[in-house]
Amino acid sequence: MDADLHGMLGDLIGDLVSSPAPVEIKIFSNDLEYLKETGPAIEAQIDEIPHVVDTEDGLVVSGPSLTFRVRSADAARYGLTSEDIAAAVETAKLGAVSSDVLEGDRLTSIRVMMDPRSIAREETLKNVPLKTADGNTVRLSQVADVVHEAGELELEREDLRQYVAVTGSSEKADLGSVMADIKSKLAKDKRFAPGTIEFGGLYAQQQESFHNLLVVMAMAVLLIFTVLVLEFRSFMEPVAIVSGALLALLGTVAGLYMTGTSENIISRLGAIIGVGIVAKNGILMLDYVEVLRAQGYGMIEALTRSGRRRLRPVLMTSLAAALGMLPLAYGIGSGADMLRPLAIAVIGALCVSVALSLVATPTIYYTLWKLVDRKSTPPRV
């Protein structure tokens, strides 16, 4: 017997989105015997890996079954057709409505059928009575043979390739670590031909989502950089601001590590949000530097005064955003656990944003300015 214990919410969401198993190892082959041998072998190997639970070999056998093969000559001799015989067997097993009874204002149908306990026996099925056209009665065994058929293996296809999927779940460990252990263990076994095993399930969806989020982050950084170039009409400020914003990812990683939160799609979304907030702080810092430079201050003096002037708005915006995310990071409220990694990622980025906005971004900007100023200054003779 297989038992499955799960949360109601996760199960409902999984049914709505047709969510596959967390661990899914697809075995592709046209050889049925190879599939029947490889499925249980892989299940036995991954079942030995820590944190892998609820494994199944993926072999689903339909049957065995009983088939009634009508002998056409005998059936014709009694004036019976295949449809007549099939209808009689169906009536014996499932019953048929013979009459209706009126109970108050409701009409109730009466279904007549053979005893389910007796009809399950093969001998009873052979003796099912069949009424012929002339009113006589014959047994089913007189016009049909009962054939035992072994169960057939249910196979699925992907890109016209038939496969069997060994499935499982992860417990008390993140899915990435579990799949790394599975790949390492299966790679050592030389029985599996190259190209016959692929990894699917939630792991494949996770990897695809991670790749898409990397593309989204790259596009977000590119769009931020483009807007900054149009605003400052220079490349030094955008490079300094974007560099400082990307360094905020160190705070995100540190926050996830200290809280023991695994990296997932939600935490990567939080990292993208954190990059945007830190970039905004950098804009506040360097925008005032241009104002001070126009007033005749030197670069170092302008950066120092800008840092003092912008410290309060940077602290206010960062603290407001971090404190707003704090209840979500603690997991307060129903459904908060789903967004908890996002809040931790954002708070981690905000915790280092002050240092990045007031130290890292001005330092990078001053370094770039020195390089450009040195190249533009003509050499002395």
C-alpha positions as CSV (number, residue, x, y, z in Angstrom):
1,M,0.0,0.0,0.0
2,D,1.3,3.5,-0.9
3,A,0.5,6.3,1.5
4,D,0.7,10.0,0.6
5,L,0.7,12.7,3.3
6,H,0.6,16.2,2.0
7,G,-0.7,19.7,2.8
8,M,-4.1,20.6,1.5
9,L,-3.1,23.9,0.0
10,G,-0.1,22.5,-1.8
11,D,-2.1,19.6,-3.2
12,L,-4.8,21.9,-4.5
13,I,-2.3,24.2,-6.2
14,G,-0.5,21.2,-7.7
15,D,-3.8,19.9,-9.1
16,L,-4.7,23.3,-10.6
17,V,-1.3,23.7,-12.4
18,S,-0.8,20.0,-13.1
19,S,2.3,20.0,-11.0
20,P,4.7,17.0,-11.5
21,A,6.6,15.1,-8.9
22,P,9.7,17.0,-7.4
23,V,12.1,14.2,-8.4
24,E,11.4,12.7,-11.8
25,I,13.9,10.5,-13.8
26,K,12.7,9.7,-17.3
27,I,14.1,6.5,-18.9
28,F,13.7,6.4,-22.7
29,S,13.9,3.2,-24.6
30,N,12.0,1.1,-27.2
31,D,12.9,-2.1,-25.3
32,L,10.2,-2.9,-22.8
33,E,12.3,-5.4,-21.0
34,Y,15.0,-2.7,-20.5
35,L,12.4,-0.4,-19.1
36,K,11.1,-3.0,-16.7
37,E,14.6,-3.7,-15.4
38,T,15.9,-0.2,-15.3
39,G,12.9,1.4,-13.5
40,P,13.2,-0.7,-10.3
41,A,17.0,-0.5,-10.4
42,I,17.0,3.3,-10.4
43,E,14.3,3.4,-7.7
44,A,16.5,1.2,-5.5
45,Q,19.5,3.4,-6.0
46,I,17.8,6.8,-5.3
47,D,15.9,5.2,-2.3
48,E,19.3,4.9,-0.6
49,I,20.0,8.6,-0.9
50,P,19.3,10.6,2.2
51,H,16.3,13.0,2.1
52,V,14.7,11.1,-0.9
53,V,11.3,9.7,0.1
54,D,8.1,8.4,-1.6
55,T,9.9,6.7,-4.5
56,E,8.1,4.9,-7.2
57,D,9.5,2.8,-10.1
58,G,7.0,4.2,-12.6
59,L,5.9,0.8,-13.8
60,V,2.1,0.9,-14.0
61,V,0.6,-2.4,-15.2
62,S,-3.0,-2.5,-16.3
63,G,-4.7,-5.8,-15.8
64,P,-4.6,-8.8,-15.8
65,S,-7.9,-9.2,-17.6
66,L,-10.5,-11.7,-18.8
67,T,-11.5,-11.4,-22.5
68,F,-14.6,-13.1,-24.0
69,R,-13.9,-14.2,-27.6
70,V,-17.2,-14.9,-29.4
71,R,-17.3,-18.1,-31.6
72,S,-19.1,-16.7,-34.6
73,A,-20.3,-20.1,-35.9
74,D,-21.8,-21.2,-32.5
75,A,-23.4,-17.8,-31.9
76,A,-25.0,-17.8,-35.4
77,R,-26.4,-21.3,-34.8
78,Y,-28.3,-19.9,-31.8
79,G,-29.3,-16.7,-33.6
80,L,-27.1,-14.5,-31.4
81,T,-24.8,-11.7,-32.4
82,S,-21.7,-10.2,-30.7
83,E,-23.7,-7.2,-29.7
84,D,-26.3,-9.4,-28.0
85,I,-23.7,-11.3,-26.1
86,A,-21.9,-8.1,-25.0
87,A,-25.2,-6.6,-23.8
88,A,-26.0,-9.7,-21.8
89,V,-22.6,-9.7,-20.1
90,E,-22.8,-6.0,-19.4
91,T,-26.3,-6.4,-17.9
92,A,-25.0,-9.2,-15.7
93,K,-22.1,-7.2,-14.3
94,L,-23.5,-3.7,-14.2
95,G,-27.2,-4.3,-14.1
96,A,-30.1,-2.7,-16.1
97,V,-33.0,-0.6,-15.1
98,S,-36.1,-2.8,-15.2
99,S,-38.8,-0.5,-13.7
100,D,-39.4,2.7,-11.7
101,V,-41.1,3.2,-8.4
102,L,-42.8,6.5,-7.4
103,E,-41.8,7.5,-3.8
104,G,-43.6,10.6,-2.9
105,D,-42.8,13.1,-5.6
106,R,-39.6,11.4,-6.6
107,L,-39.2,8.6,-9.2
108,T,-36.7,5.9,-8.2
109,S,-35.2,3.5,-10.8
110,I,-34.8,-0.2,-9.9
111,R,-31.7,-1.8,-11.2
112,V,-31.5,-5.6,-11.6
113,M,-28.1,-7.3,-11.7
114,M,-26.4,-10.5,-10.6
115,D,-24.9,-10.9,-7.2
116,P,-21.5,-9.0,-7.4
117,R,-19.8,-11.6,-5.2
118,S,-20.8,-14.4,-7.5
119,I,-20.3,-12.6,-10.8
120,A,-16.6,-12.0,-9.9
121,R,-15.9,-15.7,-10.2
122,E,-14.9,-17.0,-13.6
123,E,-17.2,-20.1,-13.4
124,T,-20.2,-17.8,-12.8
125,L,-19.3,-15.7,-15.8
126,K,-19.1,-18.8,-18.0
127,N,-22.7,-19.8,-16.9
128,V,-24.3,-16.4,-17.6
129,P,-27.6,-17.2,-19.3
130,L,-28.3,-15.9,-22.8
131,K,-31.7,-15.8,-24.3
132,T,-31.9,-16.8,-28.0
133,A,-34.3,-15.6,-30.6
134,D,-36.6,-18.7,-30.3
135,G,-36.9,-18.2,-26.6
136,N,-34.4,-20.8,-25.5
137,T,-31.5,-20.2,-23.0
138,V,-27.9,-21.0,-23.6
139,R,-24.8,-20.5,-21.4
140,L,-22.1,-17.9,-22.3
141,S,-19.5,-20.7,-22.5
142,Q,-21.5,-22.3,-25.4
143,V,-20.9,-19.3,-27.7
144,A,-17.7,-17.7,-26.3
145,D,-14.3,-18.6,-24.9
146,V,-12.8,-17.0,-21.8
147,V,-9.2,-15.9,-22.4
148,H,-6.8,-14.8,-19.6
149,E,-4.6,-11.9,-20.7
150,A,-1.6,-10.7,-18.7
151,G,-1.4,-7.0,-17.7
152,E,0.2,-4.6,-20.1
153,L,2.7,-1.9,-19.1
154,E,1.4,1.6,-19.4
155,L,3.8,3.8,-21.4
156,E,3.9,7.5,-22.0
157,R,5.5,9.3,-24.9
158,E,7.5,12.5,-25.2
159,D,8.6,13.7,-28.6
160,L,7.4,10.3,-29.9
161,R,9.8,8.5,-27.5
162,Q,8.3,6.1,-25.1
163,Y,9.5,6.3,-21.5
164,V,9.0,5.3,-17.9
165,A,9.3,7.9,-15.1
166,V,10.8,7.0,-11.8
167,T,9.5,9.6,-9.3
168,G,10.2,10.7,-5.7
169,S,10.1,13.6,-3.3
170,S,12.6,15.5,-1.2
171,E,12.4,15.8,2.6
172,K,14.3,18.1,5.0
173,A,16.6,19.2,2.1
174,D,16.4,21.6,-0.9
175,L,15.6,20.1,-4.3
176,G,18.9,21.2,-5.9
177,S,21.0,19.3,-3.3
178,V,18.9,16.2,-3.6
179,M,19.1,16.2,-7.4
180,A,22.9,16.7,-7.3
181,D,23.2,13.6,-5.1
182,I,21.0,11.6,-7.5
183,K,23.0,12.7,-10.6
184,S,26.3,11.8,-8.9
185,K,25.0,8.4,-7.9
186,L,23.5,7.5,-11.3
187,A,26.6,8.8,-13.1
188,K,28.7,6.0,-11.4
189,D,26.5,3.2,-12.7
190,K,27.6,2.1,-16.1
191,R,24.5,0.0,-16.8
192,F,22.5,3.0,-18.0
193,A,23.2,3.9,-21.7
194,P,24.1,7.5,-22.4
195,G,21.1,9.6,-23.6
196,T,18.5,7.2,-22.1
197,I,18.0,9.1,-18.8
198,E,16.7,12.7,-18.5
199,F,15.6,14.6,-15.4
200,G,12.2,16.2,-15.4
201,G,9.5,17.1,-12.8
202,L,9.7,20.1,-10.6
203,Y,13.5,20.2,-10.9
204,A,13.3,20.8,-14.7
205,Q,10.7,23.5,-14.2
206,Q,12.9,25.0,-11.5
207,Q,16.0,25.1,-13.7
208,E,13.9,26.7,-16.5
209,S,12.5,29.3,-14.1
210,F,16.0,30.1,-12.8
211,H,17.2,30.7,-16.4
212,N,14.3,32.9,-17.2
213,L,14.9,34.9,-14.0
214,L,18.5,35.4,-15.0
215,V,17.4,36.8,-18.3
216,V,14.9,39.1,-16.5
217,M,17.6,40.4,-14.2
218,A,20.0,41.0,-17.1
219,M,17.2,42.9,-18.9
220,A,16.4,44.9,-15.7
221,V,20.0,45.9,-15.2
222,L,20.3,46.9,-18.9
223,L,17.1,49.0,-18.7
224,I,18.3,50.7,-15.5
225,F,21.6,51.4,-17.1
226,T,19.9,52.9,-20.2
227,V,17.7,55.2,-18.1
228,L,20.7,56.4,-16.1
229,V,22.7,57.1,-19.2
230,L,19.8,59.2,-20.6
231,E,19.5,61.0,-17.2
232,F,23.2,61.7,-16.4
233,R,24.3,62.0,-20.1
234,S,27.5,60.1,-19.1
235,F,28.7,56.6,-18.5
236,M,30.5,57.1,-15.2
237,E,27.5,57.6,-13.0
238,P,25.5,54.6,-14.5
239,V,28.5,52.3,-14.2
240,A,29.0,53.4,-10.5
241,I,25.3,53.1,-9.6
242,V,24.8,49.7,-11.3
243,S,28.0,48.3,-9.8
244,G,26.9,49.3,-6.4
245,A,23.4,47.9,-7.0
246,L,24.8,44.5,-8.1
247,L,26.9,44.4,-5.0
248,A,23.7,44.4,-3.0
249,L,23.3,40.8,-4.0
250,L,25.9,40.0,-1.4
251,G,23.4,41.2,1.2
252,T,20.7,39.0,-0.3
253,V,23.0,35.9,-0.2
254,A,24.1,36.7,3.4
255,G,20.4,37.1,4.5
256,L,19.4,33.8,3.0
257,Y,22.4,32.1,4.5
258,M,21.9,33.4,8.1
259,T,18.2,32.5,8.1
260,G,18.8,29.1,6.6
261,T,16.5,29.9,3.6
262,S,17.2,28.0,0.4
263,E,17.5,29.8,-2.9
264,N,14.3,29.6,-5.0
265,I,12.3,31.6,-7.5
266,I,10.8,33.8,-4.9
267,S,14.1,34.7,-3.4
268,R,15.5,35.6,-6.8
269,L,12.5,37.9,-7.3
270,G,13.5,39.6,-4.0
271,A,17.0,40.0,-5.3
272,I,15.7,41.8,-8.4
273,I,13.7,44.1,-6.2
274,G,16.7,44.8,-3.9
275,V,18.8,45.8,-6.9
276,G,16.2,48.3,-8.0
277,I,16.0,49.9,-4.5
278,V,19.8,50.1,-4.1
279,A,20.1,51.7,-7.6
280,K,17.6,54.4,-6.4
281,N,19.8,55.2,-3.5
282,G,22.8,55.6,-5.8
283,I,20.8,58.0,-7.9
284,L,20.1,60.2,-4.9
285,M,23.8,60.2,-4.0
286,L,25.4,61.1,-7.4
287,D,22.6,63.4,-8.5
288,Y,23.5,65.9,-5.7
289,V,27.2,65.5,-6.6
290,E,26.5,67.1,-10.0
291,V,24.8,70.1,-8.2
292,L,27.8,70.6,-5.9
293,R,30.3,70.3,-8.8
294,A,28.4,73.0,-10.6
295,Q,28.8,75.2,-7.6
296,G,32.6,74.9,-7.8
297,Y,33.4,72.2,-5.2
298,G,36.1,69.7,-5.9
299,M,35.3,66.0,-6.6
300,I,36.2,64.7,-3.1
301,E,34.5,67.6,-1.3
302,A,31.4,67.2,-3.5
303,L,31.2,63.4,-2.7
304,T,31.7,64.1,1.0
305,R,29.0,66.8,1.2
306,S,26.6,64.7,-0.9
307,G,27.1,61.7,1.4
308,R,26.2,63.9,4.5
309,R,23.2,65.4,2.7
310,R,21.8,62.2,1.4
311,L,22.4,60.1,4.5
312,R,19.0,60.9,6.0
313,P,16.8,60.1,2.9
314,V,18.7,57.0,2.2
315,L,18.3,55.7,5.8
316,M,14.6,56.7,5.8
317,T,13.7,54.9,2.5
318,S,15.8,51.8,3.4
319,L,14.4,51.5,6.9
320,A,10.8,52.1,5.8
321,A,11.1,49.3,3.1
322,A,12.9,46.9,5.5
323,L,10.5,47.4,8.4
324,G,7.6,47.0,6.0
325,M,9.0,43.6,4.9
326,L,9.8,42.5,8.5
327,P,6.4,40.9,9.3
328,L,6.5,39.0,6.0
329,A,10.1,37.8,6.8
330,Y,8.9,36.5,10.2
331,G,6.1,34.5,8.4
332,I,3.3,36.3,10.1
333,G,-0.1,35.8,8.6
334,S,-1.7,33.1,6.4
335,G,0.3,32.3,3.2
336,A,3.3,34.3,4.4
337,D,5.6,31.4,4.2
338,M,5.3,31.4,0.4
339,L,6.7,35.0,0.2
340,R,9.1,34.8,3.2
341,P,12.2,34.2,1.0
342,L,11.3,37.4,-1.0
343,A,11.2,39.5,2.2
344,I,14.5,38.1,3.5
345,A,16.2,38.8,0.1
346,V,15.0,42.4,0.0
347,I,15.9,43.0,3.7
348,G,19.4,41.6,3.1
349,A,19.9,43.9,0.2
350,L,18.6,46.9,2.1
351,C,20.9,46.2,5.1
352,V,24.0,46.8,3.0
353,S,22.4,49.4,0.7
354,V,23.5,52.3,3.1
355,A,27.1,51.3,2.9
356,L,26.9,50.7,-0.8
357,S,25.2,54.0,-1.5
358,L,27.5,56.1,0.7
359,V,30.8,54.2,0.3
360,A,30.9,51.7,-2.6
361,T,29.1,53.8,-5.3
362,P,31.1,57.1,-4.5
363,T,34.4,55.1,-4.5
364,I,33.7,53.5,-7.9
365,Y,32.5,56.8,-9.3
366,Y,35.7,58.6,-8.0
367,T,37.9,55.8,-9.5
368,L,36.3,56.1,-12.9
369,W,36.5,59.9,-12.7
370,K,40.3,59.7,-12.0
371,L,40.8,57.4,-14.9
372,V,38.9,59.6,-17.3
373,D,40.6,62.8,-15.9
374,R,44.0,61.2,-16.3
375,K,43.4,60.2,-19.9
376,S,42.0,63.6,-20.8
377,T,44.9,65.6,-19.2
378,P,47.7,66.2,-21.8
379,P,51.1,64.9,-20.7
380,R,53.6,67.5,-19.5
381,V,56.7,68.2,-21.6
